[in-house]
Amino acid sequence: KPVFNEPLNQDAVPVLDLEHKASVMNDRTPQRGPAKFAWLETTVKNPLKWTAETPNLYTLTLSLVNNKNQTIETLTCKVGFRSVEIKNGQFLINGKPVRFRGVNRHEHDPETGRTISKERMIQDIKLMKQANINAVRTSHYPNNTLWYELCDQYGLYVMDEADIEEHGLRGQLASDPQWYAAFLDRAVRMAERDKNFPSIVCWSMGNESGYGPNFAAISAWLKDFDPTRPVHYEGAQGAPADPMTVDIISRFYPRVQQDYLNPNIPGGEDKERAENARWERLLSIAQNPVDNRPVLTSEYAHSMGNAIGNLQEYWDEIYSNPRMLGGFIWDWVDQGFIINEKLKIKNEKLKDVKANKPIIAYGGDFGDKPNLKAFCFNGVVFCDRTLTPKYYEVKKVYQPVLVESGNMNPEITTIRITNRNHFVNLNEEYTARWFLIENGDTIQSGVLSDLNIPAGETKEISLPVRNIKYPEYKTDYWLRVNFYLKENKLWSNAGYECAFEQLKMNVPEGKPLLNRTQMPRISIQKENNKITISGQKFETVFDLNIGTISSLKYNGKEMIVSPLVFQGFRAPVDNDKGFGNWLAKDWQNSGLDSLKQTVDSCYVLEENPVSIKIKAVTRNQAKEGYILHSTVWTINGDGAIKVDNTFNPQGNLPELPRLGVVMSLNKDLEQIKWYGHGPYENYIDRKTSCPVGIYQSTVTEQYVPYPRPQETGNKENVRWLQLTDQFNNGISIICDSGNMSASALHFTVNDLYKATHAYQLNPREETILSLDAAMLGLGNSSCGPGVLKKYAIEKRPHHLNFTIKPVYK
């Protein structure tokens, strides 16, 4: 028995029950029926409720006071008032349905490993909140309790997960009675320790450990111990319905309803046996009337390397069905280590690397065996919390405001705004502005004053967009709407942009701008299969032997380091190396990574005093197929070079990584400006976060330093781009066809392809300019379904037409 120096206040006697009185035991732990959940009770009338959007906390003080009214001991904790329940297939917080815009989180620091400082935790939670993330799964173990305190304070829903994992043994232990105590012990300790955190809204019994009686025992214990929280476990699956020991239907890496690229891997043409068929379709589960529980993807959108394709499609489906609870992206942060003086390394190759070059180490770099190499780089952010283009895609897709087109005509412009917050009115959280943008420049703007839209509701709003003069030449008009944080929060200051949308205006684009000035004359000289064309401030050499221009001078300065040639390969992203290494292996086995180029034909089509037209056809040979690249060059007297490309895949080729051209440019052309999607790297299935606009940067800044190098820097739907020197002289590329993707880097495809670590890359002085008619989407295949078929490259002729022009100051 405890020994107290002072006599106890009689109010404490029944609480402590040191005498084990039958009356007290019958009240709290009766001989029949369940134990009493709360030993101390009181009524709190209409408290401020806790949610991730409104993390209202109270301080609970428990004091032990003696008969002399002297305090012997005091304990305090934060308390949040909130309810959690499941009704009609929906997960309810305080009676309102919510969706988890979540990430999985490992406890990881690039220098201290599993020891995470409070400062690092706050950094993580602020970045999550700023990315519109509202939920975290503690994969796959209970976290440091400080993390839960911060989630209470800042506002994040938490799925607390027991440290049960038997991945290598599949489900062998889940049904072994010798292991029931170990299984149950881990769940009991988790719930007992963490039961008072309001941010924890769900218990998860573990991860990838099969299913059996040991999990049924955990579920029964949790439900009796804590009837206020649902129970989750992805491994609890069955037919026709999952076991009733879980309250949520959960799946890993599901597919959306659309068709996927079906590579020639085990299963062949049988789609139901092929790779992508192993992943279920989440919406189909939610639509199945055999069950009425919420449906969740506890891991999806595997964020390994240059990844997170088709995230928008996932969330279009999640919002389409009330049973769809949301999902947790795998995962938050790369589990890499920054090598420095604090962290020694056993790999001899890395010891001699210069200290001024950061090294991000991964599996095998420490002499560790076995290892999975870079499979720990699955983060939305890099290991040092540097933000990635993936982060901004998550932020955009997760944003709690939906803006849709209404009437998009000037003077009668309307938009529909849906508040996807669960508890707060838009006018409580945000201020908003609209911008009318013409060819990348804002020509009108204003404030959205009518933001009185309660949670979950939609409202149509009129905007005072003035009439515009319809353009005579080709012009883009966009409406952009931005939502800014109204007041300071713990996680960001007022004015932070939380959401945006860009909508196409209904304005005729006009006709292409025609150059009506008289074309200057050109001079043509032919010698040794080379044609030199010179004119006003330019000179170019066309080499008939290689079927392309080998020199281009504007104002006497050479623009080209290596000539424009076909490019049909990309440095594989991690998703290209997915299960079975299917895409990257196919590309290598078929010879797509080492195409042999020959010139089938090259001749002058037309020649006159102001221009020359040359046609070249090259054959880019793989092992069992080839890609014909047909180019018509039109070189004009003003220095403009029109390049019309046709790419025609033939024979037995694998799925194509890209179809385009590449050339190297003068090292002085470091400044880049473009009109297209930006400002971050983007791909056909990851560009939701990148609105169309005019962007400026440097070629150096286009490279994204993925710890294991891979394809990077792409921009979609580029209308034009300029590469210039410090004096604003250089070249421009104007797209004349329907689509052009582009990237400008100081690395070639092979540079990125051959390197295993980012520190091995040495930037070239020249600029490597890639222009593509098509670039394969990213997908999720490093662990999950691959690329959607609509984002693949069809084996048919593709066209890429553009004009090269000089840029002068």
C-alpha positions in Angstrom: 0.0 0.0 0.0 1.2 3.6 -0.7 2.4 5.4 2.4 1.3 9.1 2.8 2.8 11.5 5.2 -0.4 13.3 5.6 -3.9 12.0 6.2 -6.0 11.7 3.1 -9.0 13.8 2.3 -12.0 11.5 2.5 -12.9 12.3 -1.1 -9.8 10.3 -2.2 -10.7 7.2 -0.3 -13.1 5.7 -2.8 -10.8 6.8 -5.7 -7.8 4.9 -4.3 -9.9 2.1 -2.8 -7.0 1.0 -0.6 -9.3 -1.3 1.4 -10.7 -3.0 -1.7 -14.3 -2.3 -0.6 -16.9 -4.5 -2.3 -19.2 -1.5 -3.0 -16.4 0.3 -4.9 -15.4 -2.9 -6.9 -19.0 -3.7 -7.8 -19.3 -0.2 -9.2 -16.1 -0.2 -11.3 -15.3 -3.8 -12.0 -18.5 -5.8 -11.3 -18.7 -9.5 -11.2 -21.0 -9.5 -14.2 -21.0 -7.1 -17.1 -18.3 -4.8 -18.4 -16.0 -2.7 -16.3 -16.8 0.9 -15.9 -15.0 3.0 -18.5 -14.6 6.2 -16.4 -13.9 6.2 -12.7 -14.2 10.0 -12.3 -17.2 11.6 -14.0 -18.6 15.1 -14.3 -20.7 17.0 -16.8 -19.2 19.6 -19.1 -21.9 21.6 -20.9 -21.2 22.5 -24.5 -17.4 22.6 -24.6 -15.5 23.7 -27.6 -15.0 20.5 -29.7 -11.7 19.1 -30.8 -11.2 18.4 -34.5 -8.2 18.6 -36.8 -9.6 21.9 -38.1 -10.4 23.2 -34.6 -7.9 21.7 -32.2 -9.6 23.1 -29.1 -7.9 21.8 -25.9 -8.6 22.2 -22.2 -6.2 21.6 -19.3 -7.4 18.9 -16.9 -5.8 19.2 -13.4 -6.0 16.3 -10.9 -4.8 17.2 -7.4 -4.4 15.1 -4.3 -5.2 17.3 -1.3 -5.1 16.4 2.4 -7.5 17.2 5.2 -5.6 20.4 5.8 -6.3 21.5 2.2 -2.7 21.1 1.4 -1.8 19.9 -2.1 0.3 16.8 -1.9 0.6 16.0 -5.7 -0.8 17.5 -8.9 -1.0 16.1 -12.4 -2.2 17.9 -15.5 -3.0 16.8 -19.1 -4.6 18.3 -22.1 -8.2 17.2 -22.9 -10.1 17.4 -26.1 -13.8 16.9 -26.3 -14.8 14.9 -29.4 -16.7 11.9 -30.3 -15.9 9.2 -32.9 -18.5 6.8 -34.4 -19.3 4.9 -37.5 -22.8 5.2 -39.0 -24.1 4.4 -42.4 -20.7 3.6 -43.8 -19.2 6.9 -42.7 -16.6 7.8 -40.2 -18.0 10.6 -38.0 -16.2 13.0 -35.8 -18.6 15.0 -33.5 -21.4 13.6 -35.7 -19.9 14.9 -39.0 -18.5 12.7 -41.7 -14.7 13.2 -42.3 -12.2 12.0 -44.9 -8.6 11.3 -44.1 -6.2 13.2 -46.3 -3.4 11.3 -44.9 0.3 10.2 -45.0 2.1 7.3 -43.3 4.9 8.5 -41.1 8.1 6.8 -39.9 10.1 8.3 -37.1 13.2 9.3 -39.0 15.9 12.0 -38.8 18.7 12.0 -41.4 21.4 12.5 -38.8 19.9 11.0 -35.6 17.9 8.1 -37.0 15.0 7.1 -34.8 15.7 9.8 -32.2 13.5 12.7 -33.2 13.8 16.1 -31.6 10.8 18.2 -30.8 12.0 20.8 -33.3 12.0 18.1 -36.1 8.5 17.0 -35.1 7.2 20.5 -35.2 8.8 21.0 -38.6 7.1 17.8 -39.9 3.7 18.8 -38.5 3.8 22.3 -39.9 4.8 21.0 -43.3 1.9 18.5 -43.2 -0.6 21.1 -42.2 0.7 23.5 -44.9 0.2 20.6 -47.4 -3.5 20.2 -46.3 -2.7 16.9 -44.7 -5.2 16.2 -41.9 -4.3 12.6 -40.8 -1.3 10.5 -40.0 -0.9 6.7 -39.6 2.0 5.8 -37.2 3.4 3.1 -39.5 4.1 0.7 -38.0 4.5 1.3 -34.3 3.3 3.6 -31.6 5.3 6.9 -31.8 7.0 9.0 -29.1 4.2 10.5 -27.0 5.4 14.0 -27.8 4.2 13.4 -31.4 0.6 12.8 -30.1 0.8 15.9 -27.9 1.7 18.0 -31.0 -1.0 16.4 -33.1 -3.5 17.4 -30.3 -2.1 20.9 -30.3 -1.8 21.5 -34.1 -4.7 19.4 -35.2 -4.1 16.1 -37.0 -6.2 12.9 -36.9 -4.0 9.9 -35.9 -4.3 6.2 -36.6 -2.2 4.7 -33.8 -0.7 1.4 -34.9 0.6 -1.4 -32.8 4.1 -2.6 -33.4 3.1 -6.0 -34.9 4.7 -6.9 -38.2 5.7 -10.3 -39.5 6.2 -9.4 -43.2 8.7 -12.1 -44.0 6.6 -14.8 -42.3 3.3 -13.6 -44.0 0.5 -14.7 -41.6 2.2 -17.6 -39.9 2.2 -16.2 -36.3 -1.3 -14.6 -36.4 -2.9 -18.1 -35.8 -0.2 -19.6 -33.6 -1.5 -19.8 -30.0 2.1 -19.6 -28.7 2.1 -16.0 -29.9 -1.2 -14.7 -28.7 0.3 -13.1 -25.6 2.9 -11.3 -27.6 0.3 -10.0 -30.0 -2.1 -8.9 -27.3 0.6 -7.4 -25.2 1.7 -4.9 -27.9 -1.8 -3.7 -28.5 -2.6 -3.4 -24.8 0.5 -1.3 -24.1 -0.3 1.0 -27.0 -3.9 1.6 -25.9 -3.1 1.9 -22.2 -0.4 4.4 -22.9 -2.1 6.5 -25.6 -5.8 6.4 -24.6 -6.0 10.0 -23.5 -4.9 11.7 -26.7 -7.9 13.2 -28.5 -6.0 13.2 -31.8 -6.0 9.4 -31.8 -9.3 8.6 -33.5 -8.6 5.0 -34.5 -6.6 2.0 -33.3 -4.7 -0.1 -35.8 -3.8 -3.6 -34.8 -0.6 -3.9 -36.8 0.7 -4.3 -40.3 1.1 -7.1 -42.9 0.9 -10.0 -40.5 -1.8 -12.1 -42.0 -5.0 -12.6 -40.0 -6.1 -15.1 -37.3 -7.3 -15.6 -33.8 -4.5 -13.5 -32.3 -5.9 -10.4 -34.1 -9.4 -11.4 -33.1 -8.2 -11.3 -29.5 -6.7 -7.9 -29.9 -9.9 -6.5 -31.5 -12.0 -7.9 -28.7 -9.8 -6.4 -26.0 -9.6 -3.0 -27.7 -13.3 -2.8 -28.2 -14.0 -3.6 -24.5 -11.2 -1.5 -23.2 -12.0 1.6 -25.3 -15.5 1.6 -26.9 -14.9 5.2 -28.1 -12.5 4.3 -31.0 -12.9 2.1 -34.1 -10.5 -0.7 -34.8 -8.5 -1.0 -38.1 -6.3 -3.6 -39.6 -5.6 -3.9 -43.4 -4.8 -7.6 -43.1 -8.3 -8.5 -41.9 -9.7 -9.5 -45.3 -12.2 -12.1 -46.3 -15.0 -13.1 -48.7 -17.7 -12.2 -49.2 -16.9 -9.6 -46.5 -14.0 -8.7 -44.2 -14.1 -10.1 -40.6 -16.3 -8.1 -38.3 -13.3 -7.7 -35.9 -12.5 -4.5 -37.8 -14.7 -1.5 -38.2 -13.1 -0.2 -41.4 -12.5 -2.0 -44.7 -8.9 -1.3 -45.6 -6.7 -2.0 -48.7 -3.1 -1.3 -49.8 -2.3 0.3 -53.1 -5.7 0.1 -54.8 -6.4 0.8 -58.4 -8.8 3.5 -59.7 -11.6 2.4 -62.0 -9.8 3.3 -65.2 -7.7 1.1 -67.4 -4.0 0.6 -66.7 -1.1 -0.1 -68.9 -0.8 -3.9 -69.0 2.9 -4.8 -69.6 4.0 -8.2 -71.0 4.9 -9.7 -67.6 3.7 -13.0 -66.0 0.1 -13.2 -66.9 0.7 -12.0 -70.5 -2.5 -11.0 -72.2 -4.6 -12.3 -69.3 -5.4 -9.0 -67.6 -6.8 -10.7 -64.5 -3.4 -12.4 -63.9 -1.2 -9.6 -64.9 0.6 -7.3 -62.5 -1.9 -4.6 -62.1 -4.7 -7.1 -61.4 -3.3 -7.9 -57.9 -4.5 -4.5 -56.7 -8.2 -4.2 -56.0 -10.3 -1.2 -57.1 -11.3 0.7 -54.0 -14.4 2.3 -55.4 -15.7 -1.2 -56.4 -15.4 -2.2 -52.7 -17.3 0.9 -51.6 -20.1 0.2 -54.2 -20.5 -3.4 -53.0 -23.8 -3.7 -51.0 -22.5 -6.8 -49.2 -20.9 -4.4 -46.6 -21.6 -1.0 -45.2 -18.3 -0.1 -43.4 -16.1 2.9 -44.4 -13.5 2.0 -47.1 -10.0 3.2 -46.7 -6.6 2.8 -48.4 -4.1 2.7 -45.5 -1.3 2.8 -48.0 -1.4 4.2 -51.6 0.4 6.5 -54.1 3.8 5.0 -53.3 6.0 8.1 -53.3 9.3 6.5 -54.3 11.6 8.8 -56.2 9.9 10.8 -59.0 6.4 9.6 -58.3 2.8 10.2 -57.2 1.1 9.8 -60.6 -2.7 10.1 -61.0 -3.3 11.3 -57.4 -6.1 13.5 -58.6 -7.9 10.4 -60.0 -7.8 8.7 -56.7 -9.4 11.7 -55.0 -12.0 12.2 -57.7 -13.2 8.7 -56.8 -12.9 9.2 -53.0 -15.1 12.2 -53.2 -17.6 10.4 -55.4 -18.8 7.9 -52.8 -19.8 8.7 -49.1 -18.3 5.4 -47.9 -14.8 6.3 -49.1 -12.9 7.4 -46.1 -9.7 8.6 -47.8 -6.1 7.3 -47.6 -2.6 7.5 -46.3 0.2 8.1 -48.8 3.2 5.9 -48.4 5.0 7.8 -47.0 6.0 11.1 -45.5 9.9 11.3 -45.5 12.8 9.6 -47.2 14.6 7.3 -44.8 18.1 8.4 -46.0 21.1 9.4 -44.0 23.2 12.5 -44.6 26.8 11.5 -44.4 28.9 14.0 -42.5 31.5 14.1 -39.7 28.8 13.0 -37.2 27.9 9.9 -39.2 30.7 7.6 -40.3 30.3 5.2 -43.1 31.8 1.8 -43.9 31.5 2.0 -47.7 35.0 2.8 -48.9 33.7 4.4 -52.0 31.9 7.1 -50.0 34.8 7.9 -47.6 36.7 9.8 -50.2 33.9 12.0 -51.5 34.6 15.7 -51.0 33.0 17.2 -48.0 31.4 20.0 -49.9 29.2 17.5 -51.8 26.3 16.1 -49.7 25.9 12.3 -49.7 22.5 10.8 -49.0 23.2 7.1 -48.1 20.8 4.2 -48.3 20.7 0.4 -48.1 24.1 -1.2 -48.7 26.1 2.0 -48.1 26.9 0.9 -44.6 28.1 -2.5 -45.4 24.7 -3.8 -44.3 23.5 -7.1 -45.7 20.8 -7.9 -46.7 19.4 -4.6 -47.9 16.8 -3.3 -50.3 19.0 -0.5 -51.6 17.0 2.7 -52.2 13.6 1.2 -51.3 13.6 3.4 -48.2 13.3 6.6 -50.3 9.5 6.8 -50.4 9.0 10.2 -49.0 6.8 13.1 -50.0 9.7 15.2 -48.7 13.4 14.5 -48.8 15.1 13.2 -45.6 16.3 16.7 -44.6 12.6 17.9 -45.1 13.5 19.8 -48.3 10.3 20.0 -50.3 9.8 18.1 -53.6 7.4 18.6 -56.6 5.5 15.7 -55.1 4.8 17.7 -52.0 3.1 20.4 -54.0 1.0 17.9 -55.8 -0.2 16.4 -52.5 -1.0 19.9 -51.3 -3.1 20.7 -54.4 -5.0 17.5 -54.5 -5.6 17.5 -50.7 -6.8 21.1 -50.7 -10.1 21.5 -48.8 -11.7 23.8 -51.5 -13.1 22.7 -54.8 -13.6 25.4 -57.5 -15.4 24.4 -60.7 -16.4 26.2 -63.8 -19.8 27.8 -64.1 -20.3 30.4 -66.9 -16.8 31.2 -68.0 -17.7 34.1 -70.4 -16.4 37.6 -69.5 -19.0 39.9 -67.9 -21.2 36.9 -66.9 -18.5 34.8 -65.1 -19.6 32.4 -62.4 -17.8 29.7 -60.5 -19.0 27.0 -58.1 -17.1 26.7 -54.8 -17.4 23.6 -52.5 -16.2 23.8 -49.0 -14.5 20.4 -48.4 -13.6 21.3 -44.8 -15.5 19.2 -42.4 -16.3 21.8 -39.7 -15.3 25.3 -40.6 -17.0 27.9 -42.8 -14.8 29.2 -45.6 -15.2 32.7 -44.4 -13.7 31.7 -41.0 -10.5 30.3 -42.5 -9.7 32.2 -45.7 -9.7 35.3 -47.8 -9.7 34.8 -51.5 -8.8 36.7 -54.7 -9.4 36.1 -58.4 -7.1 36.9 -61.4 -7.8 37.0 -65.1 -4.7 36.0 -66.9 -3.9 36.6 -70.6 -0.9 34.6 -72.0 0.6 34.4 -68.5 0.0 38.1 -67.5 -2.6 39.2 -65.1 -4.9 41.8 -66.7 -7.8 41.9 -64.2 -8.1 40.9 -60.5 -10.4 41.3 -57.5 -11.5 40.0 -54.1 -14.0 37.2 -53.5 -16.1 38.7 -50.8 -18.9 36.1 -50.7 -17.2 33.2 -48.9 -20.1 32.4 -46.5 -20.0 28.6 -47.4 -20.5 26.2 -44.5 -18.6 23.0 -44.3 -19.7 20.5 -47.0 -21.8 23.0 -48.9 -21.5 24.4 -52.5 -22.3 27.9 -53.7 -22.3 29.6 -57.1 -20.5 32.9 -57.0 -20.5 35.6 -59.7 -17.2 37.4 -60.5 -17.0 41.0 -61.8 -14.8 40.0 -64.8 -15.0 42.9 -67.3 -15.3 42.3 -71.0 -12.2 41.9 -73.0 -11.4 42.6 -76.6 -11.4 39.3 -78.4 -7.9 38.7 -79.7 -6.9 38.7 -83.3 -4.0 36.3 -82.7 -3.7 33.1 -80.6 -4.2 33.9 -76.9 -4.8 31.9 -73.7 -7.2 33.3 -71.1 -7.3 31.7 -67.6 -9.2 32.5 -64.4 -7.2 31.8 -61.3 -8.7 31.8 -57.8 -6.5 31.8 -54.7 -7.4 31.1 -51.1 -5.2 32.6 -48.3 -5.1 31.9 -44.6 -7.2 34.6 -42.9 -5.5 34.6 -39.5 -2.2 33.4 -38.0 -2.1 29.7 -37.0 0.4 27.7 -35.1 1.4 26.1 -38.4 1.5 29.2 -40.7 1.0 32.9 -40.8 -1.9 34.8 -42.3 -1.6 35.2 -46.0 -0.3 31.7 -46.7 -1.9 30.2 -49.9 -3.8 27.1 -48.9 -5.6 26.4 -52.1 -6.0 27.6 -55.7 -7.6 26.7 -59.0 -7.1 27.6 -62.6 -10.0 27.5 -65.0 -10.1 28.0 -68.8 -12.1 31.1 -69.9 -14.5 30.7 -72.8 -12.8 33.2 -75.2 -11.9 32.4 -78.8 -8.2 31.9 -79.1 -7.8 33.8 -82.3 -5.5 32.8 -85.2 -1.8 32.3 -85.1 0.2 35.5 -85.4 1.5 35.8 -89.0 4.7 37.6 -89.8 3.7 39.9 -92.6 7.1 41.6 -92.9 9.2 40.8 -96.0 11.4 37.9 -95.4 15.2 38.6 -95.6 17.1 36.7 -98.3 19.4 33.9 -97.5 22.8 32.7 -98.8 23.3 29.0 -99.4 26.7 27.3 -99.8 27.1 23.5 -100.3 30.3 21.6 -99.7 31.1 18.0 -98.6 27.5 17.2 -97.9 27.2 20.2 -95.7 24.9 23.1 -96.4 25.7 26.5 -94.9 22.7 28.9 -94.7 23.3 32.4 -93.7 21.0 35.4 -93.4 20.1 38.3 -91.2 22.3 37.9 -88.0 22.4 34.2 -88.3 24.3 31.2 -89.8 23.5 27.5 -89.6 25.1 24.4 -91.0 23.0 21.5 -92.0 24.9 18.2 -92.2 23.3 15.8 -94.7 25.3 12.9 -93.3 23.6 13.0 -89.9 20.3 14.6 -91.1 20.3 17.6 -88.7 21.9 21.0 -88.1 25.4 20.8 -86.6 25.8 24.5 -86.0 23.6 27.5 -85.3 25.0 31.0 -84.8 22.9 34.0 -83.8 24.7 37.3 -83.9 27.9 35.5 -84.4 27.5 33.4 -81.2 27.3 29.6 -81.4 24.2 28.2 -79.9 24.7 24.4 -80.4 27.2 22.2 -78.7 25.8 18.9 -80.0 23.2 18.6 -82.8 19.5 17.9 -82.4 18.8 14.2 -82.6 16.1 11.7 -81.7 15.6 10.7 -78.1 13.4 7.7 -77.1 14.7 6.8 -73.6 14.4 8.3 -70.2 16.5 7.5 -67.1 14.0 5.2 -65.3 12.1 6.6 -62.4 11.7 4.2 -59.4 8.2 3.4 -60.6 9.7 2.2 -63.9 11.6 -0.3 -61.8 8.5 -1.6 -60.1 7.6 -5.1 -59.3 9.7 -7.3 -61.6 11.6 -4.2 -62.7 9.2 -4.5 -65.6 9.5 -1.2 -67.6 13.2 -0.5 -67.0 14.1 -4.1 -67.7 12.0 -4.2 -70.9 13.7 -1.0 -72.1 17.1 -2.4 -71.4 16.4 -5.9 -72.9 14.9 -4.4 -76.0 17.8 -2.0 -76.5 15.7 1.2 -76.0 18.4 2.5 -73.8 21.0 2.2 -76.6 19.2 2.8 -79.9 21.4 2.7 -83.0 20.7 5.6 -85.3 21.2 5.5 -89.0 20.1 8.0 -91.7 17.7 6.5 -94.2 17.5 9.6 -96.3 18.3 13.3 -96.3 17.8 15.7 -99.2 16.7 19.2 -100.1 13.0 19.5 -100.7 12.7 23.1 -101.7 15.0 26.0 -102.2 14.3 29.7 -102.9 15.9 33.1 -102.2 14.3 33.4 -98.7 14.2 29.9 -97.3 15.3 26.3 -97.8 13.4 23.1 -96.9 15.2 19.9 -96.1 13.8 16.5 -95.2 15.6 13.9 -93.1 14.5 10.4 -92.1 16.5 8.5 -89.4 16.0 5.0 -88.2 16.5 4.4 -84.5 17.0 0.7 -84.2 16.2 -1.4 -81.1 16.7 -5.2 -81.0 13.3 -6.2 -82.5 11.8 -2.9 -83.6 12.7 0.6 -84.5 11.4 4.2 -84.5 11.4 6.2 -87.7 12.1 9.9 -87.1 11.0 12.0 -90.1 12.0 15.7 -89.9 11.2 18.5 -92.3 13.4 21.5 -91.6 12.5 25.0 -93.0 15.2 27.6 -92.5 14.1 31.2 -93.2 16.1 34.3 -93.8 15.2 35.9 -90.4 16.9 33.0 -88.6 13.8 31.1 -87.7 14.0 27.4 -88.2 10.8 25.4 -88.4 11.2 21.8 -87.3 8.3 19.4 -88.1 8.9 16.0 -86.5 7.1 12.7 -87.0 7.9 9.7 -84.8 6.6 6.3 -86.0 7.2 3.2 -83.8 7.5 0.0 -85.8 8.0 -3.7 -84.9 8.2 -5.4 -81.5 8.8 -2.6 -79.0 8.0 -2.4 -75.3 6.0 0.4 -73.8 7.6 3.6 -74.8 9.3 6.0 -72.2 9.3 9.0 -74.5 9.3 10.3 -78.1 11.2 13.4 -78.8 14.5 15.1 -79.6 17.5 16.4 -77.7 20.4 18.8 -78.3 23.1 20.4 -76.2 23.4 24.2 -76.1 26.0 26.8 -75.3 26.9 26.9 -71.6 26.1 30.6 -71.4 22.4 29.8 -71.9 21.7 29.4 -68.2 18.5 31.5 -67.9 15.3 29.7 -68.7 11.8 31.2 -69.2 8.8 29.2 -70.4 5.0 29.4 -70.9 3.4 26.1 -69.8 2.8 24.1 -66.6 5.1 25.1 -63.7 6.9 26.2 -61.7 7.8 22.7 -60.5 8.7 19.7 -62.6 5.5 18.0 -63.8 4.3 15.1 -65.9 1.2 14.2 -67.7 -0.3 12.4 -64.7 1.2 14.8 -62.1 0.5 18.4 -63.1 -2.6 19.3 -61.1 -0.4 21.4 -58.8 1.3 23.2 -61.7 -0.9 25.9 -63.4 -0.2 27.2 -66.8 1.8 30.4 -66.6 5.0 32.2 -67.5 7.9 31.1 -65.3 11.6 32.1 -65.0 14.4 30.1 -63.4 17.9 28.8 -64.2 18.8 25.5 -65.9 20.7 24.5 -62.7 17.5 24.8 -60.7 15.6 22.5 -63.0 17.3 19.4 -61.6 15.5 17.7 -58.7 18.1 15.9 -56.5 16.5 12.5 -56.0 19.0 10.6 -53.9 19.0 7.8 -56.6 19.2 9.8 -59.9 16.4 9.4 -62.4 14.3 11.3 -64.9 13.6 14.8 -63.7 12.8 18.4 -64.8 10.0 17.8 -67.3 7.4 20.5 -68.0 4.1 19.7 -69.8 2.2 21.6 -72.4 5.0 24.1 -73.1 3.8 26.8 -75.5 7.2 28.3 -75.7 10.5 28.5 -73.9 13.6 30.7 -74.0 17.2 29.9 -73.1 19.3 33.0 -72.8 22.6 34.3 -71.4 23.1 37.0 -68.8 22.6 39.6 -71.5 19.2 38.1 -72.5 20.6 36.8 -75.8 19.8 33.2 -76.9 17.2 31.1 -78.5 13.5 30.4 -78.2 11.5 27.3 -79.0 7.8 27.9 -80.0 5.5 24.9 -80.1 3.5 24.7 -83.4 1.8 21.4 -82.6 -0.8 20.4 -80.0 1.6 19.4 -77.3 5.2 19.8 -76.3 7.0 18.6 -73.2 10.4 20.1 -72.4 13.3 20.0 -69.9 16.6 21.8 -69.7 19.3 20.2 -67.5 23.0 20.0 -67.0 22.8 16.2 -67.3 22.1 13.8 -70.1 19.8 10.9 -69.9 22.8 8.6 -69.6 24.3 10.7 -66.8 21.2 10.1 -64.8 20.8 6.5 -65.9 24.3 5.4 -64.9 24.5 7.1 -61.5 23.4 5.2 -58.4 23.8 8.2 -56.0 23.2 11.9 -56.6 26.7 12.7 -55.3 28.1 10.9 -58.3 26.6 13.3 -60.8 28.9 16.1 -62.2 26.9 18.8 -64.0 27.9 19.5 -67.5 28.7 23.0 -68.5 26.3 22.9 -71.5 22.5 22.8 -71.3 20.8 19.6 -72.4 17.5 20.6 -74.0 14.9 17.8 -74.4 11.7 18.4 -76.4 9.1 15.7 -76.5 5.9 14.9 -78.3 5.1 12.4 -75.5 6.5 11.5 -72.1 5.2 8.4 -70.2 3.3 9.1 -67.0 4.8 8.3 -63.6 2.1 6.0 -62.1 2.7 4.2 -58.8 4.4 1.0 -59.8 7.4 0.9 -57.3 4.7 -0.6 -55.0 1.3 -0.5 -56.5 -0.5 -0.2 -59.8 1.4 1.2 -62.8 0.6 3.9 -65.3 -3.0 4.6 -66.4 -3.4 3.7 -70.0 -4.5 7.2 -70.9 -1.1 8.4 -69.7 0.9 5.8 -71.8 2.3 6.4 -75.2 0.4 4.7 -78.0 2.5 3.0 -80.7 1.3 5.2 -83.5 2.7 8.2 -85.3 3.3 11.2 -83.0 4.0 14.8 -84.2 6.1 17.5 -82.6 6.4 20.7 -84.5 8.3 23.7 -83.2 10.2 26.8 -84.4 13.6 27.8 -83.3 14.1 31.6 -83.2 16.8 34.0 -82.0 16.3 36.0 -78.8 18.1 39.4 -78.8 18.2 41.9 -76.0 
